[in-house]
Amino acid sequence: MTELERVEREIAILQENVRSSTRALSDTNLSQDAAHRERASIELYRHHLDELLMKRDGLQFLADE
């Protein structure tokens, strides 16, 4: 597996994690503490996702050269 493939795989996983946590927030039975944890998780996922997207762009640029 190339570095680009690994990064793309991690991106897909994080995108699914964001979707899952977002769905969890729509659960009306979710406690305030659990909702807070889900929101914090989403922020972490998105931050890491942004970093990986930039890394992927750099790897794609290098691959195109």
MARBA-3410 file (N, C-alpha, C, O; in Angstrom, 1 decimal):
65
0.9,-1.2,0.0,0.0,0.0,0.0,0.9,1.2,0.0,1.8,1.4,0.8 ~ 0.6,2.1,-0.9,1.4,3.4,-1.0,1.0,4.3,0.1,-0.1,4.2,0.7 ~ 1.8,5.3,0.3,1.5,6.4,1.3,0.2,7.1,0.9,-0.6,7.3,1.8 ~ 0.0,7.3,-0.3,-1.2,8.0,-0.8,-2.4,7.1,-0.5,-3.5,7.6,-0.1 ~ -2.3,5.8,-0.8,-3.4,4.9,-0.5,-3.7,4.9,1.0,-4.9,4.8,1.4
-2.7,4.8,1.8,-2.9,4.8,3.2,-3.6,6.0,3.7,-4.5,6.0,4.5 ~ -3.2,7.2,3.2,-3.8,8.5,3.6,-5.3,8.5,3.1,-6.2,8.9,3.9 ~ -5.6,8.0,1.9,-6.9,8.0,1.4,-7.8,7.1,2.2,-9.0,7.4,2.5 ~ -7.2,6.0,2.7,-8.0,5.0,3.6,-8.3,5.7,4.9,-9.4,5.6,5.4 ~ -7.3,6.4,5.5,-7.6,7.1,6.7,-8.6,8.2,6.6,-9.4,8.4,7.5
-8.6,8.9,5.4,-9.6,9.9,5.2,-11.0,9.3,5.2,-11.9,9.8,5.8 ~ -11.1,8.2,4.5,-12.4,7.5,4.4,-12.9,7.1,5.8,-14.1,7.2,6.1 ~ -12.0,6.6,6.6,-12.4,6.2,8.0,-12.8,7.3,8.8,-13.8,7.3,9.5 ~ -12.1,8.4,8.7,-12.4,9.6,9.5,-13.8,10.2,9.0,-14.6,10.7,9.8 ~ -14.0,10.2,7.7,-15.3,10.7,7.2,-16.4,9.9,7.7,-17.5,10.4,8.1
-16.2,8.6,7.8,-17.3,7.7,8.4,-17.5,8.0,9.9,-18.6,8.0,10.4 ~ -16.4,8.2,10.6,-16.4,8.5,12.0,-17.2,9.8,12.2,-18.0,9.9,13.2 ~ -17.0,10.8,11.4,-17.7,12.1,11.5,-19.2,11.8,11.3,-20.1,12.3,12.0 ~ -19.5,11.1,10.2,-21.0,10.8,10.0,-21.6,10.0,11.1,-22.7,10.3,11.5 ~ -20.9,9.1,11.7,-21.4,8.3,12.8,-21.7,9.1,14.0,-22.7,9.0,14.7
-20.7,10.0,14.3,-20.9,10.8,15.5,-22.0,11.8,15.3,-22.7,12.2,16.2 ~ -22.1,12.3,14.1,-23.2,13.3,13.8,-24.5,12.6,13.9,-25.5,13.2,14.5 ~ -24.6,11.4,13.5,-25.9,10.6,13.6,-26.2,10.4,15.1,-27.3,10.5,15.5 ~ -25.2,10.1,15.9,-25.4,9.9,17.3,-25.9,11.1,18.0,-26.7,11.0,18.9 ~ -25.5,12.3,17.5,-26.0,13.5,18.1,-27.5,13.7,17.9,-28.2,14.5,18.7
-28.1,13.1,16.9,-29.5,13.2,16.6,-30.3,12.3,17.5,-31.6,12.4,17.5 ~ -29.7,11.5,18.3,-30.4,10.6,19.2,-30.9,11.4,20.4,-30.2,12.0,21.2 ~ -32.2,11.4,20.5,-32.9,12.2,21.6,-32.6,11.7,23.0,-32.8,12.4,24.0 ~ -32.2,10.4,23.1,-31.9,9.8,24.4,-30.5,9.9,24.8,-30.1,9.4,25.9 ~ -29.7,10.6,24.0,-28.3,10.8,24.3,-28.1,11.8,25.5,-28.7,12.9,25.5
-27.3,11.4,26.5,-27.1,12.3,27.6,-26.3,13.5,27.2,-25.7,13.5,26.2 ~ -26.3,14.5,28.0,-25.6,15.7,27.7,-24.1,15.4,27.7,-23.3,15.9,26.9 ~ -23.6,14.6,28.6,-22.2,14.2,28.6,-21.8,13.4,27.4,-20.8,13.7,26.8 ~ -22.7,12.5,26.9,-22.4,11.8,25.7,-22.4,12.7,24.5,-21.6,12.6,23.6 ~ -23.3,13.6,24.5,-23.4,14.6,23.4,-22.1,15.5,23.4,-21.6,15.7,22.3
-21.7,15.9,24.5,-20.4,16.6,24.6,-19.3,15.8,24.1,-18.4,16.4,23.3 ~ -19.2,14.6,24.4,-18.1,13.7,23.9,-18.2,13.6,22.4,-17.1,13.6,21.8 ~ -19.4,13.4,21.9,-19.5,13.2,20.4,-19.1,14.5,19.7,-18.4,14.4,18.7 ~ -19.5,15.7,20.3,-19.1,16.9,19.6,-17.5,17.1,19.7,-16.9,17.6,18.7 ~ -17.0,16.7,20.8,-15.5,16.8,20.9,-14.8,15.9,19.9,-13.8,16.2,19.3
-15.4,14.7,19.8,-14.8,13.7,18.8,-14.9,14.2,17.4,-14.0,14.1,16.6 ~ -16.1,14.8,17.1,-16.2,15.4,15.7,-15.2,16.4,15.5,-14.6,16.5,14.4 ~ -14.9,17.3,16.5,-13.9,18.3,16.3,-12.5,17.7,16.0,-11.8,18.2,15.2 ~ -12.2,16.7,16.8,-10.9,16.0,16.6,-10.8,15.3,15.3,-9.8,15.4,14.6 ~ -11.9,14.6,14.9,-11.9,14.0,13.6,-11.7,15.0,12.5,-10.9,14.8,11.5
-12.4,16.1,12.5,-12.4,17.1,11.5,-11.0,17.7,11.4,-10.5,18.0,10.3 ~ -10.4,18.0,12.6,-9.0,18.6,12.6,-8.0,17.6,11.9,-7.2,18.0,11.1 ~ -8.1,16.3,12.3,-7.2,15.3,11.7,-7.5,15.2,10.2,-6.6,15.0,9.4 ~ -8.8,15.2,9.9,-9.2,15.1,8.5,-8.6,16.2,7.6,-8.1,16.0,6.5 ~ -8.7,17.4,8.2,-8.1,18.6,7.4,-6.6,18.4,7.2,-6.1,18.6,6.1
-5.9,17.9,8.2,-4.5,17.6,8.0,-4.2,16.5,7.0,-3.3,16.7,6.1 ~ -5.0,15.5,7.0,-4.9,14.4,6.0,-5.2,14.8,4.6,-4.6,14.4,3.6 ~ -6.2,15.7,4.5,-6.6,16.2,3.1,-5.5,17.0,2.5,-5.2,16.9,1.3 ~ -4.8,17.8,3.4,-3.7,18.6,2.9,-2.5,17.7,2.5,-1.8,17.9,1.5 ~ -2.3,16.6,3.3,-1.2,15.7,3.0,-1.5,15.0,1.7,-0.6,14.8,0.9
-2.8,14.5,1.5,-3.2,13.9,0.3,-2.9,14.8,-0.9,-2.4,14.3,-1.9 ~ -3.3,16.0,-0.8,-3.1,17.0,-1.9,-1.6,17.1,-2.2,-1.2,17.1,-3.4 ~ -0.7,17.1,-1.2,0.7,17.2,-1.4,1.2,15.9,-2.1,2.0,16.0,-3.0 ~ 0.7,14.7,-1.6,1.2,13.5,-2.2,0.7,13.4,-3.7,1.4,12.9,-4.5 ~ -0.5,13.8,-3.9,-1.0,13.8,-5.3,-0.2,14.7,-6.2,0.1,14.4,-7.4
0.2,15.9,-5.7,1.0,16.8,-6.5,2.3,16.1,-6.8,2.8,16.2,-8.0 ~ 2.9,15.5,-5.8,4.2,14.8,-6.1,4.1,13.7,-7.1,5.0,13.5,-7.9 ~ 3.0,13.0,-7.0,2.8,11.8,-7.9,2.6,12.3,-9.3,2.9,11.6,-10.3 ~ 2.0,13.5,-9.5,1.7,14.1,-10.8,3.0,14.6,-11.5,3.0,14.9,-12.7 ~ 4.0,14.9,-10.7,5.2,15.5,-11.3,6.0,14.5,-12.1,7.0,14.8,-12.7
END
